[in-house]
């Protein structure tokens, strides 16, 4: 009974640490047509080993752009794959890796695949939820249309004022002609 209880307690304590034990990306989206900087966080949770390489694979339609690798690391870009290598993330540290990307893909939810390679040759694979958003289009500026609308508006107000003024003038003149 005690062993079962102890096992349950240890499992419960391990679950929260496993919940954050994965490679993540911020932001978790890219907007169609826009260039974005993505930051991957890759914790090392396999003491006493170090993470020696991180590879992230992207879906078709995402273009990877060169950027500076963290100090001590090298970034190699292939068509759909970014690989950071040459450095080391020690146990209980979190590696931070930046990458610039842009896409012309249809808006959708996708999964990025990440692989951490450790100094003992072991690989840990992760899936990263990621979203491709539709391009935001700023409102089009129609300067000529805005000027015409403004002129028409001012003309309508002026005409209304003229009509109001002429009615008041007639009304005032009618009052004067009745009184001798």
Secondary structure in CASP SS format (residue, H / E / C, confidence):
PFRMAT SS
TARGET T0000
AUTHOR 0000-0000-0000
METHOD secondary structure of the structure
MODEL  1
X C 1.00
X H 1.00
X H 1.00
X H 1.00
X H 1.00
X H 1.00
X H 1.00
X H 1.00
X H 1.00
X H 1.00
X H 1.00
X H 1.00
X H 1.00
X H 1.00
X H 1.00
X H 1.00
X H 1.00
X H 1.00
X H 1.00
X C 1.00
X C 1.00
X C 1.00
X C 1.00
X E 1.00
X E 1.00
X E 1.00
X C 1.00
X C 1.00
X E 1.00
X E 1.00
X E 1.00
X C 1.00
X C 1.00
X C 1.00
X C 1.00
X E 1.00
X E 1.00
X E 1.00
X E 1.00
X E 1.00
X E 1.00
X E 1.00
X E 1.00
X C 1.00
X C 1.00
X C 1.00
X C 1.00
X C 1.00
X C 1.00
X C 1.00
X E 1.00
X E 1.00
X E 1.00
X E 1.00
X E 1.00
X E 1.00
X E 1.00
X C 1.00
X C 1.00
X C 1.00
X C 1.00
X E 1.00
X E 1.00
X E 1.00
X E 1.00
X C 1.00
X C 1.00
X C 1.00
X C 1.00
X C 1.00
X C 1.00
X C 1.00
X C 1.00
X E 1.00
X E 1.00
X E 1.00
X E 1.00
X C 1.00
X C 1.00
X C 1.00
X E 1.00
X E 1.00
X E 1.00
X E 1.00
X E 1.00
X E 1.00
X E 1.00
X E 1.00
X E 1.00
X C 1.00
X C 1.00
X C 1.00
X C 1.00
X E 1.00
X E 1.00
X E 1.00
X E 1.00
X E 1.00
X E 1.00
X E 1.00
X E 1.00
X E 1.00
X E 1.00
X C 1.00
X C 1.00
X C 1.00
X C 1.00
X E 1.00
X E 1.00
X E 1.00
X E 1.00
X E 1.00
X E 1.00
X E 1.00
X E 1.00
X E 1.00
X E 1.00
X E 1.00
X C 1.00
X C 1.00
X C 1.00
X C 1.00
X E 1.00
X E 1.00
X E 1.00
X E 1.00
X E 1.00
X E 1.00
X E 1.00
X E 1.00
X E 1.00
X E 1.00
X E 1.00
X C 1.00
X C 1.00
X C 1.00
X C 1.00
X C 1.00
X C 1.00
X C 1.00
X C 1.00
X C 1.00
X H 1.00
X H 1.00
X H 1.00
X H 1.00
X H 1.00
X H 1.00
X H 1.00
X H 1.00
X H 1.00
X H 1.00
X H 1.00
X H 1.00
X H 1.00
X H 1.00
X H 1.00
X H 1.00
X H 1.00
X H 1.00
X H 1.00
X H 1.00
X H 1.00
X H 1.00
X H 1.00
X H 1.00
X H 1.00
X H 1.00
X H 1.00
X H 1.00
X H 1.00
X H 1.00
X H 1.00
X H 1.00
X H 1.00
X H 1.00
X H 1.00
X H 1.00
X C 1.00
X C 1.00
END
